[in-house]
Every structure is written in C-alpha cells, then in structure tokens.
Amino acid sequence: MQSKTVRLFAVSVLLMATPASAEMSTESVTVTGSRDAYHDFSQTFAAETHVTGKMARWEHHICPIVVGQNAKYTAFITQHIKYVALAAGAPVNTEASCAPNIEIVFTTTPQALIDTVSEKQSDYLGYFTSSAQQKELATVTRPIQAWYATETTDRKGRIHPDTGRTLNIGNRITNLSSLANGNSDILNNAPGQSLTDLPPFYASDGNHLNDGIHTGFRHILIVLDSTKLGGQEIVPLTDYISMLALSQINSLDACQGLPSIVNRMARDCRHEPENSLTMYDLAYLQGLYHMTTGRNMVAQRSEIGDLMTDRLEKQK
C-alpha cells in the first residue's frame, strides 16, 4: 500500500466562503490507499434503503435550512453544505427562498423535538412498519442524529414515497376478485365503491444488474443536541453535517478504514479525529452522485469504488 504526504485544503479549493470566525486552514495529512482500500470503503460506508435495497442520493435540488443558531453560523452552515454538494455533483437549489428538504436543528431538548415529529410528521422518521419500529426510530441516542425519508422512482418516472404504513391513495376497487381477471379499474373513483389501499407498482426493465428503479432522498432531518457539543469547532462540525445531509451512512459508530470526517464522532474509533472533510469523503460523495442509479447495491458499491480509485489515484 503506497503512502505519501500531500497538502489538502479543508474541503478542497472550491469550498471558499467562510466567515472570519471559522477560518479554514490547510491540513497536512497522510494519503494511504489502494484500489482495494477504496472498494472496501465503498462496501461498508452507505446504508441500503428498505424498498429497493439500493443507495439513496439526492435527485431533488437540495434546500438546507438551519434552526437554533445565530445568523452568522446559520449562513455558514447552509452555504457550506451547498458547496460540498456542488463539489460532489449533487443538485443544488439556488433560489433565495426554496422549500427546505434538509432541516438542521440545534436544540437543547432533542428527544422532545423528535417526539413531536413522531406525533405530527412521522414520515420524517423514515421507514417503519410497526409502532415498535416507530418508537425505536424516534429515540434519540446520539449528540448528532439524522432521519431519512426516501422515495423510489421506477423506469417510467413514477415516484412513490418509501413507507411501511398503509397509504390512503384513494384507489377504489369494486371487487377484489376482479384483480385476478384483470377487469378492475383502480383509478375509478366512482361513488359507492369500497375503498382499498394497494402497495405501489414499480415498472422495471427486468434486468437484475440494472432494473431502472432507483431511490432518492425525500427529506432529511438532522438534530444536534446543543448541550453535548461543547468544544466542537464549526468547520469539522459542518463537514460532519454535510456528510449526513448528502449520504445515508451505514453506521455512525463504525470506524472507517480510511480517514473520514465521520470517524470524528464514532464511538468505536480510536483514530485521531479529522478536522475537515477528507479527500476520501469527497471522492466517495463524487462516486455516489455519478454512479448508475438503477444498478443493484453490489454493482453500485463496486462502481463507487472504481470512481474513487480513478479520482484518488490521479492525486498521487
């Protein structure tokens, strides 16, 4: 495995807008990697989604909002996430006022906040099929925690929210047995018919390697417990938030094999904490946002590993 020391800017040269109180500095880091190491990283980093078993990424233009911070830090965190997204190749909403789909909340009462979300907007918690799973999802266990609502798009472009609950989609079926005969009209809303909810239908190419069905983020909620963030510097904290806002990580407590900002708050990691997004983090995000979305999880991970190799080997 080759190793050499390089000069790495905090998020790369393009992450240039920083308030005076949160200056970015260059870090001298040791770059250690190989094709196998990059593929190992891509194999374990991301979580698979419940409906498709694939990786999720943003297909809508991102619109982050920050609550519970002063105006200076709110602006910095919001813009920083957008810069990381642009570096990764993720779509970014540039409108001055857009509908937020990434909500970052600093609060001293995170559990009370999530209890309210669970009661009023349970879709924001993500996928669950029972009240027990909902309760587990709605339990705050970390100083920084994220909840992911996803959606699945089939090859015809039809989008369905990923949910384990019954959806009242207004489908009326005269006779359930007519389904077997192919005579039902599930779009007929004539009065007097029974109301029945059906699972969504996904149009597929039928290819096991790439079936044309893909998963995207619908909403991400990131909650930070302000009482447990003492001593955290704004740049590494915002880089950590950026990774949560652009990718769904398999385990925030697992220690990644390559230097990563997510190791900073991993309980099982004894590595020296990173002070910024690393080149491996950025290469991973670039791989995620340039991969073929319809492929299965194995192929997606392999493609990201190849894309990481291409980008990182050029830096040696």
TORROFI-334770 format. One record per residue: residue in one letter; x, y, z of N, C-alpha, C, O in turn. Coordinates in steps of 0.02 Angstrom, whole numbers, plus 50000, padded with zeros to 5 digits. Layout:
AXYZXYZXYZXYZ;...
// end
This chain:
M500424994150000500005000050000500455006250000500885006950043;Q500345010749953500765016549948500545021949996499955022250015;S501025026150016500855031550062501275037650045501875037050032;K500965043350046501345049550037500975055250069500365054950079;T501335060450086501035066250118500855071450066501255072950022;V500265074150071500035079150024499745084950063499605084450123;R499645090450030499305096250059498575096050038498415095849979;L498135096150087497415095650073497055101550104497105102750164;F496685105350063496275110750090495675107750125495485102050111;A495375111650169494855109050214494315105250178494125099850201;V494045107650125493565103850086493765103750014493385101149973;S494305106349996494545107149928494485114549913494145118249948;V494815116649860494865123749846494185126949835494085132849850;L493705123149809493065126249792492625127749852492125131249844;L492795125449911492405127249970492705133450001493075133250050;M492545139149969492935145049984492605150250029492955154450056;A491945150050037491615155250076491595153350149491265148550167;T491955157050191492005155450262491985161750303492335166550287;P491585162050357491585167950400492245168550436492605163650447;A492415174650456493055175950487493165171850549493725170050565;S492625170250585492685166650648492765159150638492875155550686;A492725156850577492775149650563493235148550505493045145550455;E493845150950510494315150650454494505143450439494605139450484;M494555142050374494795135550353495545135850347495825140750321;S495875130750369496595130350362496785124050324496395119250322;T497385124150295497605118150261497835113150312498105114950364;E497735106750297497935101450342498445097150306498355095550247;S498965095150341499445090450314499235083450334499225081750393;V499055079450285498805072750301499195067550262499525069050213;T499165061550286499485055950252498975052350210498465049950235;V499105051950146498655048550100498875041350093499415039850068;T498455036950116498605029850113498025026350080497455026650105;G498145023150024497585020049990497795015649933498365015849910;S497325011649911497415007349854496725005849828496225007549859;R496695002649770496045000849742495644996649791495044997749800;D495964991849824495614987549872495344991649931494784990449954;A495744996449955495525000550011494935004949992494475005850032;Y494935007549931494375011749909493745007549901493195009749919;H493815001549875493234997149867492974994849935492374994349945;D493424993449982493214991650050492814997350081492304996150114;F493045003450072492705009350098492005009850069491525010950105;S491945009050004491295009649971490835003949989490225004749986;Q491104998250008490694992450025490334993250092489784990650102;T490634996950138490374997250206490085004050225489755004550277;F490205009150185490035015950206489285017350206489025019850256;A488945015650153488245017750145487745012550168487875006550165;A487175014950191486615010550209486195009150147486155013350102;E485895003250145485435001750090484725003550111484555003050170;T484325005650063483645007750078483185001650084483334996250059;H482615002650118482174997050134481794994250074481704988250068;V481574998650029481144996349975481534993149918481364987749895;T482064996549896482454994049838483084990349859483364986549819;G483314991349920483954988349939484544991649904485074988649898;K484454997849881484985001549846485185007649886484915008949940;M485665011449860485875017549893485415023249873485165023549817;A485325027749920484935033849906485405039749897485945039949927;R485195044349856485555050649848485035056049829484465054349814;W485235062249830484775067549813484665067849738485135068349699;E484035067349718483835068449649483455075049642483445078049588;H483135077249697482855083949701483435088749716483935086849746;H483355095049697483845100149715483815101349790483275102449818;I484385101149822484385101849895484245109049916484455113749882;C483895109649972483755116250001483815115650077483325114150111;P484425116650104484525115950176484285122050215484305127650190;I484055120750276483875126150322484155124350390484165118550410;V484385129450426484685128450493484265132250544484095138050533;V484095128950599483685131850651484065131250718484375126150732;G484035136450758484315136150825485025138650830485365137650881;Q485275142150777485935145150778485885152550763485375154850736;N486405156350779486395163450762486465164350687486645159550652;A486325170250662486295171450590486965169850555486965167350499;K487515171450588488175170350558488305162950545488505161050490;Y488195158850596488315151750588487785148350545487925143550509;T487175150950548486645148350505486845149050432486785144350393;A487075155050413487275156350344487875152050325487895149250269;F488355151350371488945147450355488775140150343488995137150294;I488385137150388488215130050382487815128850318487955124050282;T487335133150305486915132350245487335132650181487265128350138;Q487765137750176488165138450115488685132850109488835130550054;H488955130750165489465125550165489185119050137489505115650097;I488585117250159488265111150134488175111650059488275106750023;K487975117450035487875118349963488535117749925488545114749871;Y489075120349953489725119749920489945112449916490215110249865;V489855108849971490035101749970489605098049918489855093749882;A488965099749916488515096549867488745097949796488755093449754;L488935104149782489185105849715489825102049699489915099749642;A490265101349748490885097649738490735090349723491095087149685;A490215087649754490035080649744489665079449679489685073949651;G489335084649653488935083849593488195083049608487805080949565;A487995084649670487295084249690486915090449666487215095749661;P486275089849651485885095649628485755100549686485585098349741;V485835106949674485755112049725485255117249703485285119749646;N484795118949746484305124149733484625130949748484835132149804;T484655135249698484985141749707484495147449719484695153149724;E483845145949724483355151049736483425153849807483595150249854;A483295160249814483365163449879482885160449930483065159549988;S482285159049908481795155849952481555149449919481225149649867;C481725143849948481525137249922481225133249978481315134750037;A480865128049960480555123650010481085119250041481375115150005;P481235119750105481775115850135481645108350132481095105950146;N482155104550112482105097250114482665094250156482685088150166;I483125098350181483625096350231483545101150290483695107050283;E483305098650346483195102850405483705101050458483735095350481;I484095105950479484615105050529484415109050590484375115250588;V484295105550645484015108850705484495107950764484665102350783;F484715113650792485085113650854484585114750911484205119550909;T484595110350960484105110851014484395108051079484825103651077;T484155110551135484345107751199483885102051221484015098751271;T483345101051184482855095751201482715091451139482155091651113;P483205087751115483115083851054482575078551058482205077451010;Q482505075251115482005069951120481305072851116480865069951084;A481195078451149480535081651145480375083651074479795083151052;L480875085951037480775087850967480575081750926480105082150886;I480935076250934480795070250894480135067150915479795064150873;D479955067650977479285065350999478745069050961478245066050940;T478835075550953478345079550915478345077550842477805077050811;V478935076450813478975074250743478615067650735478255066650687;S478725063050782478415056450778477655056950780477305053050748;E477405061750819476685062550826476385066350767475845064550742;K476725071650745476435076150695476655074750624476275075950577;Q477275072450615477555071550547477975065250546478575065450533;S477655059550558478025053350566478395051150502478875047350506;D478175053550444478525051850382479255054150384479685051150351;Y479395059450422480085061950426480545057150462481155057650455;L480275052350499480695047550535481015042550487481545039750502;G480695041250431480945036250384480475030250382479885030850397;Y480745024550363480345018550350480235014550414480715012750449;F479595013150430479445008550484478775005150469478355007950433;T478684999150497478084995250482477664993750543477144990650538;S477884996050601477514994650663477635000350712478095004350704;S477215000650762477285005850814477935004750853478235009550876;A478134998550860478764997050896479364999850857479825002750886;Q479354998950790479895001650748479875009350748480395012550748;Q479275012150748479215019350751479515022050816479875027050815;K479355018750871479625020850936480385020450937480725024850964;E480645015050908481375014250906481695019750864482205022650883;L481395021150806481655026450763481635033250797482085037350788;A481115034350837481015040850869481385041450936481205045550978;T481895037450945482295037751006482965041050991483335038750948;V483115046351026483745049851016484295046351054484245045351115;T484825044351019485365040551050486055043851041486545041451069;R486085049251002486725052250986486685059850992486145062750987;P487255063151002487255070451003487075073550935486805079050932;I487235069850881487035071950814486705065850781487025060550776;Q486095066550760485725060850733485325063050672485095068850668;A485245058550624484895060250562484345055150548484405049250564;W483805057650518483235053550498483115054650424483095060350400;Y483015049150387482985049450314482315047050287482125041250299;A481965051350252481365049350216481565048650143481845053350113;T481415042950113481625041550044481025040249999480455039550022;E481155040049935480635038649885480945034549829481545034949816;T480525030549797480755026149743480445028349677479855029749673;T480865028649625480655030549558480745024649512481285021649510;D480225022849474480295017149429480515019549360480615025549350;R480575014949313480865016749248480395021249207480615024149157;K479765021849227479305026349194479285033249226478905037549205;G479695034149277479725040549310479205041549364479125047149390;R478845036349382478345036849435478685036549502479105032149515;I478505041149546478835041849612478355039649667477785041849669;H478605035349711478205032949768478605034249832479185032249836;P478305037349883478645037949948478785031049977478355026549972;D479365030050006479525023650038479215023650108479445027150153;T478705019650117478375019250181478145012150195477935008550150;G478185010250258477935003750278477225003950303476944998850322;R476935010050303476245010750325475775010650266475985011550209;T475135009550279474635009650227474535016750204474455021250244;L474535017750138474415024250109473695024850085473455020450049;N473365030050104472695031150078472765034850012472765041050009;I472815031049958472925034049893472285034749853472305036649794;G471715033149884471085034349850470915029349797470505030749754;N471225023449797471065018349748470425014749767470375012049822;R469945014549723469305011249738469225005249692469295005749631;I469094999549722469024993349685468324990449697468134989449754;T467974989249645467294986649651467294979649681466884978049724;N467754975549658467764968549678468484966149679468824966349627;L468724964049737469414961849741469554955949695470104955349669;S469064951549685469174945749642469274947749570469544943849530;S469064953849553469154956049483469884957149467470074957349408;L470304957849519471014958649506471284952549469471704953149425;A471044946749488471294940549457471074940149384471404936849344;N470514943449367470254943149299470504948949256470374949249196;G470864953749289471114959349252470584964349232470684968249186;N470004964249266469444968549247469384974749292468944978949280;S469804975349342469724980849389469994987349360470464987349321;D469694992749381469934999349363470125002849427469695005849460;I470765002549446470965005149511470975012749513471065015649566;L470885015849455470875023049455470165025849453470065031949450;N469665021349454468965023549451468745025749520468745021849567;N468565032049527468365034749591467605035549597467365040149631;A467235031249563466505031849564466245030749635466495026449670;P465735034649656465465033949724465135027249733464895024149685;G465125024949796464785018749812465235012649809465025007149826;Q465855013549787466315007949784466735007749849466815012849882;S466985001749865467385001049926468075004149917468345004149862;L468345006749972469005009949970469525004949995469485002450051;T470025003649954470544998849971471225001749953471305004749900;D471705001049997472375003449984472794997849955472764992149978;L473184999549905473624994749873474344996949878474485002949881;P474814992249879475514994149876475654997049806475304995449759;P476185001149800476335004049734476604998749686476894993749707;F476505000049622476774995649570477374999049540477365005049525;Y477924995249530478534998049503478674995049435478744989049427;A478724999349385478914997149317479664995949316480055000249337;S479864990149291480564988149292480784985849223480384983749182;D481444986349210481724983649148481814976149151481924972949100;G481754973349211481834966149219482554963849217482694957849215;N483024968549218483734966949218483984966549290483914971349327;H484284960949309484494960149379485074964849397485154966649455;L485464966749347486024971249361485804978549364486034982349406;N485354980449319485094987349316484374987049294484224986549235;D483914987449343483204986749328482844993349316482244993449304;G483224998949319482925005449305482565008549363482285014049357;I482545005149421482215007849480482745010749527483255007549540;H482615016749552483125019849595482795023549652482205025149651;T483195025049703482955028049765483295034749776483895035549766;G482895039649797483155046249813482915048549881482435045849909;F483255053549908483035056449970482425060949958482395064549908;R481965060650004481375065050001481435070650053481235076350041;H481705068850111481795073750165482315070950213482315064950227;I482745075250239483235073250290483185078050348483205084150339;L483105075250407483085079150469483715077450509483845071650525;I484105082550526484705081750566484625085750630484525091850627;V484665082350687484565085650752485205085350792485515080050799;L485405091050818486015091550858485835093650929485465098450940;D486085089850977485975091351047486485096551069487075095051079;S486265102851076486715108351092487065107451159487605110251169;T486775103551204487075102551270487675097851267488055097351316;K487755094351210488295089451205488815091151152489205086851131;L488815097351130489265099351076489815104051100490125107451059;G489915104251164490435108651191491125106951163491325101151161;G491485112051140492155111051113492175109351040492715108851011;Q491605108351008491595106750937491725113050896491405118150906;E492205112650849492345118250805491865118250747491625112950726;I491725124150720491205124950671491355121350604490905118450574;V491985121450581492145118450516492075110850517491705108050476;P492405107250563492305099950564491575098050579491325093050552;L491235101950622490545100450636490115101150573489685096950561;T490235106250535489845107350473490015102150420489585100050383;D490645100150416490825094750370490475088250388490245084550345;Y490445086850453490095080850477489355081250457489075076350432;I489045086950469488345087950450488265087050374487765084150352;S488735089550336488685088950263488675081750240488305080050194;M489075077550271489065070450253488395067350269488145063250230;L488095069250325487435066550343486895069250297486395065850284;A486995075250271486495078450229486505075950157486035077050119;L487055072750137487125070650067487165063150058487135060750001;S487235059450111487275052150106486995048950169487005052050223;Q486745042850163486485039250222487015034150242487135029250206;I487325035350299487895031350320487655025150357487185025450397;N487975019550344487765013150371487805012950447487345010650480;S488355015450475488435015650547488865021650566489435022250543;L488605025950608488985031750630489475029950686489895034050704;D489425023950712489885021750765490455017450739490945016350774;A490395014950677490925010850648491505015250628491415020750602;C492105012750640492705016450621492885014850548493025009050532;Q492875019750505493015018650434493745016950424494185019350460;G493875012750374494555010450362495015015750335495625015350342;L494725020950303495115026550278494935032750318494385033150346;P495375037750320495215043850357494555046950332494455047850272;S494105048450379493455051150362493205055650418493345054350477;I492855060850400492575065450450492075061750495491975063850552;V491765056450470491265052950511491595049050568491265047350617;N492245047850563492605044650619492645049250680492775046950736;R492525055650668492615060550721492165059250781492365060450838;M491565056650768491095055550823490895048150829490395046550861;A491295043850800491155036650805491395033950872491965035050891;R490955030450907491135027850974491665022550969492065021751015;D491675018850914492135013150908492795014950874493165010450854;C492945021350868493535023450831494045026750876493885031450913;R494655024350872495195027150912495685031150868496205033350893;H495525032050804495955035950761495955043250783495475045550815;E496475046750766496495053950778495925057150738495885056050677;P495505061150770494925063850734495125068650678495595072650686;E494785068250622494905072650566494615079550581494105080150615;N494945084750555494715091550566494325094350507494115100150509;S494235090350455493865092650397493655086650355493865080950368;L493235087950307493065082850257493715080450225494125084550205;T493805073950218494425071450189494335070250114493775070350088;M494885069250080494855067850008494475061349994494185060549940;Y494485056750042494115050550033493365051750039492965048850002;D493175056150086492465057950092492215061150027491695059350001;L492605065950001492395069449941492385064749881491925065049840;A492885060349876492885055549821492295050749825492005048849775;Y492115048849886491525044549895490895048049873490485045249836;L490795054349895490205058049875490175059049800489645058549770;Q490745060349769490765061049696490575054449663490215054449612;G490805048949690490615042449663489875041149671489545038649625;L489605042949730488885042049743488465045949694487955043349669;Y488655052049679488245056349636488415055749562488145059349520;H488855051149545488995049749474488865042349457488955040449399;M488675038349505488555031249492487905030349451487515034949444;T487815024349426487205022449390486675020649441486745015749476;T486135024549445485665023849500485265017449498485065014849550;G485125014749438484685008949433485025002349449484684997249453;R485675002349458486024996149471485854993449541485614997049584;N485984986949551485874984049617486434986349664486924989349643;M486344984949728486794987549779487514985349769487984989249777;V487604979049751488284976449741488624980249684489204982349691;A488264981249629488544984849572488664992249588489154995149565;Q488204995249627488295002249646488935003149687489335007649675;R489024998749736489614999349778490254998349738490755001849748;S490234993549692490824992249651490974998249606491555000049597;E490455001249578490555007049534490835012949573491275016549549;I490585014049634490855019449675491585018149692491995022849690;G491765011849707492455010149720492905011749660493455014149669;D492655010249600493045011649539493115019249529493645021649511;L492575022949541492595030249533493065033449584493425038149569;M493055030849645493515033249696494235031949675494675036249682;T494365026049649495035024249626495265029049572495835031549575;D494835030349523495015034949468495205041749495495705044649473;R494815044449542494945051149566495545051549612495955056149607;L495615046649657496145046949707496815045049678497335047749700;E496835040549630497475038549601497765044349561498375044849555;K497345048649534497595054549497497935059449543498335063549520;Q497785059249608498075063949655498745061749682499085065449717;K498945055649664499575053049690500155055549646500735053949660;
// end
